[in-house]
Amino acid sequence: MRLLDSDRDRILVTGAAGFIGANVCCNLLEIGCHVIGVDNLTAYYDVALKHHRLTQLNQYPRFQLRQINLADEAPVHDLFEECEFKLVIHLAAQAGVRYSLENPNAYLQSNILGFQNILEGCRSFKPEHLVFASSSSVYGNNQNTTFSETDNTDDPVSLYAATKKSNEVMGHSYAKLYDIPMTGLRFFTVYGPAGRPDMAYFDFTRAILAGEPIRVYNHGNLSRDFTYIDDIVSGVLAVSEAPPTDLSVPYRLLNLGNNAPVKLDYFIETLEQLLGCEAVKEYVDMQPGDVYQTSANIDAARVLVGFTPSTAIEEGLERFVAWYRTYYE
């Protein structure tokens, strides 16, 4: 591999204690890379879960964690100056659509100012590739049945989506102005073991096992392109090895999704079967900031790096439930 072939070259992964970040770090470490992980260990959700992920990473001698707030310019600059990263994978962000209605400032600090400082670090110290996390949320309530990278994304329905759209525009400007090879990845509903507890599959599992009602939004008339974590990580690493080479603007956006949307009612039925419990369903209206459907066109990633997700929802949820029972019970 070209960018991931030397233990002398350092790779920066931000959001290293996060769900996707920890799994990306683990896979990089498994192939012998030297990884500097950055995370601020915020209390948006249970910090113990973040430490649980870090426990595995700390077993690798080539892993270092730096607890840095990316919104603070000076320590970010100093980190880039010290380490001279060959590859930067920027996954840190304030996540969550609904939380952006409650605490918008957290999104501006982390997703806008934090990303700006990463871009400035890359401008000054020039890694060979910056890969950053965007989101399927940028598509809003797109009327197309499948979302493609060329679709219009000028109608975000949440502040979270607006910050991710802003990241894409900011990245494009830096790639063009400073010739920084850059790829933005639009992730589609990533799930799996040790995932984010603010996501529906996690909360549904907890509530079903506790005999508590689950809130089924839009009366169940929703579908999501659930993408298993292992498939996402394989896509991130493959794309990292293939920096854009366009001489005018070395920049691109790619969807990483499962390309197989799952209806919410089937998703709940699958969880019920795996848990051996029937859910107590409370049907409610659509929530502000939510979208009706997500579905990824992954042709571009498939052609570029052979991205082919292979984990069916039944298999992925079975693995998650097994982890959940072990971790919590």
Secondary structure by P-SEA (a helix, b strand, c coil): ccccccccbbbbbcccccaaaaaaaaaaaaaccccbbbbcccccccaaaaaaaaccccccccbbbbbccccccaaaaaaaaaccccbbbbccccccaaaaaccaaaaaaccaaaaaaaaaaaaaccccbbbbbbccccccccccccccccccccccccaaaaaaaaaaaaaaaaaaaccccbbbbbcccccccccccccaaaaaaaaaaacbbbbbccccccccccccaaaaaaaaaaaaaccccccccccccccccccccccaaaaaaaaaaaaccccbbbbbccccccccbbbbcaaaaaaaccccccccaaaaaaaaaaaaaaacc
